[in-house]
Amino acid sequence: MKTFIHESQLKIDRPRSELFPFFADAANLGKITPPWLRFEILTPQPIAMEPGALIDYRLTVHHIPIRWRTKITVWEPPFRFVDEQIKGPYRLWRHEHRFDEEEGATIMTDRVEYAVWGGALVERLFVRRDVERIFAHRNHVLSDVLSRHPEDQS
C-alpha cells in the first residue's frame, strides 16, 4: 500500500500550555474544519480525550456523505496526540498533532500519513489538493483563534 505524507506547521506566539486545551476539547474540531465539508461530530459531548477514545463524524466530500470514525491512539498533553481512522474514506489515516515550544511560542505541527483507494493517481488528481486546502483553512482559523488571549476567545 502506497502511503503519502502531508505536513504543515503553524507558529503561535503563546506557550503550548495555553494552546493545548483548545485541542483537548473535541468540539473545537468543528470550528477549524472548512464549512464546505459540512462537518458534524456525532459522538455525544463532552468527549474524554484519552487513548482509546472513539469519535464519530459525518461530513460531505465532493457531495458524497461520509461517516468517519477515529480513535485517539496517543495522548500526551501538552506535547502531542495522534488520531487514526478506524472507519472512513481512506485506506489509512494517521494524524499526529505535535506542539513544540520555541522561545515562548508554540510550533504546532500536523503530520498526516494516509493512503487512498486507487493509489497514486487518485491521490494526485483528487485527494492531495483537498488535504492541502483543509489544512490551509485549519491553519488560517487556528492562527486567528489561538493568537487571541484566552479572555478574548469565544
C-alpha positions as CSV (number, residue, x, y, z in Angstrom):
1,M,0.0,0.0,0.0
2,K,1.5,3.3,-1.1
3,T,1.3,6.0,1.6
4,F,1.6,9.7,1.3
5,I,2.6,12.4,3.9
6,H,1.2,15.8,4.4
7,E,2.9,18.1,6.9
8,S,2.1,21.6,7.9
9,Q,3.3,23.9,10.7
10,L,2.0,27.0,12.4
11,K,3.7,29.2,14.9
12,I,1.6,30.9,17.6
13,D,3.2,33.4,20.0
14,R,1.9,31.7,23.1
15,P,3.1,28.8,25.2
16,R,1.8,25.3,24.5
17,S,0.2,25.1,28.0
18,E,-2.2,27.8,26.9
19,L,-2.9,26.3,23.4
20,F,-3.2,22.6,24.1
21,P,-6.6,22.9,26.0
22,F,-8.2,24.1,22.7
23,F,-7.3,20.7,21.2
24,A,-8.3,18.7,24.3
25,D,-11.9,19.8,23.6
26,A,-13.1,17.7,20.6
27,A,-15.9,20.2,20.0
28,N,-13.3,22.7,18.7
29,L,-12.7,20.4,15.7
30,G,-15.8,21.7,14.1
31,K,-14.5,25.3,14.4
32,I,-11.4,24.6,12.4
33,T,-12.9,22.3,9.7
34,P,-13.8,24.0,6.4
35,P,-17.5,24.8,6.1
36,W,-17.7,23.1,2.7
37,L,-17.2,19.7,4.4
38,R,-20.4,20.1,6.4
39,F,-18.7,18.5,9.3
40,E,-20.6,17.2,12.3
41,I,-19.4,15.3,15.4
42,L,-21.9,12.5,16.1
43,T,-20.3,11.3,19.4
44,P,-22.1,12.8,22.4
45,Q,-20.1,15.5,24.1
46,P,-18.1,16.1,26.1
47,I,-15.6,13.5,24.8
48,A,-13.0,12.4,27.2
49,M,-9.8,12.7,25.2
50,E,-7.6,9.8,26.1
51,P,-6.0,6.8,24.5
52,G,-8.8,4.6,23.1
53,A,-11.4,7.4,22.8
54,L,-13.6,6.9,19.7
55,I,-15.0,9.9,17.8
56,D,-17.7,9.5,15.1
57,Y,-18.2,12.2,12.5
58,R,-20.4,12.9,9.5
59,L,-19.1,15.1,6.6
60,T,-19.6,15.6,2.9
61,V,-16.7,15.3,0.3
62,H,-17.5,16.3,-3.2
63,H,-21.2,16.0,-2.5
64,I,-20.8,12.4,-1.1
65,P,-21.9,11.9,2.5
66,I,-19.3,10.1,4.6
67,R,-19.2,8.7,8.1
68,W,-15.8,8.6,9.7
69,R,-14.6,7.1,13.0
70,T,-11.3,7.9,14.6
71,K,-9.5,6.6,17.6
72,I,-7.1,8.5,19.8
73,T,-4.1,6.2,19.9
74,V,-1.6,8.5,21.6
75,W,-2.5,11.2,24.2
76,E,0.5,13.0,25.7
77,P,-0.7,16.5,26.8
78,P,0.7,19.1,26.2
79,F,3.2,17.6,23.8
80,R,1.3,15.6,21.2
81,F,-1.6,13.4,20.3
82,V,-2.4,11.0,17.5
83,D,-5.8,10.1,15.9
84,E,-6.2,7.2,13.5
85,Q,-9.1,6.4,11.2
86,I,-10.9,3.2,12.2
87,K,-13.6,3.6,9.6
88,G,-13.8,6.1,6.8
89,P,-12.8,7.1,3.2
90,Y,-9.1,6.4,3.5
91,R,-7.2,3.1,3.4
92,L,-5.0,4.6,6.1
93,W,-5.2,7.9,8.0
94,R,-2.8,8.6,10.9
95,H,-2.7,12.3,12.1
96,E,-0.1,13.3,14.6
97,H,-0.5,16.7,16.3
98,R,2.8,17.9,17.8
99,F,3.3,21.0,20.0
100,D,6.9,22.2,20.4
101,E,7.9,25.3,22.4
102,E,10.4,27.8,21.0
103,E,11.3,31.0,22.9
104,G,7.8,31.3,24.4
105,A,6.0,30.5,21.2
106,T,4.5,27.2,20.1
107,I,5.3,25.4,16.8
108,M,2.2,23.3,16.0
109,T,3.0,20.5,13.5
110,D,0.3,18.4,11.8
111,R,1.7,15.3,10.2
112,V,-0.7,13.1,8.3
113,E,0.2,9.7,6.8
114,Y,-2.5,8.5,4.5
115,A,-3.3,6.0,1.8
116,V,-6.2,6.1,-0.6
117,W,-8.2,3.7,-2.7
118,G,-6.9,4.0,-6.3
119,G,-3.3,4.7,-5.3
120,A,-1.1,7.5,-6.5
121,L,-3.2,8.6,-9.5
122,V,-6.3,9.2,-7.3
123,E,-4.2,10.9,-4.6
124,R,-2.6,13.2,-7.1
125,L,-5.8,14.1,-9.1
126,F,-8.2,14.4,-6.2
127,V,-7.0,13.8,-2.6
128,R,-3.8,15.9,-2.3
129,R,-5.5,19.1,-3.3
130,D,-8.3,18.5,-0.8
131,V,-5.9,17.7,2.1
132,E,-3.9,20.8,1.3
133,R,-7.0,23.0,1.3
134,I,-8.3,21.6,4.5
135,F,-5.0,22.2,6.4
136,A,-4.6,25.7,4.9
137,H,-8.1,26.6,6.2
138,R,-7.3,25.0,9.5
139,N,-4.1,27.0,9.9
140,H,-5.8,30.2,9.0
141,V,-8.5,29.7,11.6
142,L,-6.1,28.5,14.2
143,S,-3.9,31.5,13.7
144,D,-6.8,33.8,14.2
145,V,-8.4,32.0,17.2
146,L,-5.2,31.0,19.1
147,S,-3.4,34.3,18.6
148,R,-6.1,35.9,20.8
149,H,-5.7,35.9,24.5
150,P,-8.0,33.5,26.4
151,E,-10.2,36.3,27.7
152,D,-10.8,37.4,24.1
153,Q,-11.9,34.0,22.8
154,S,-15.5,33.0,22.4
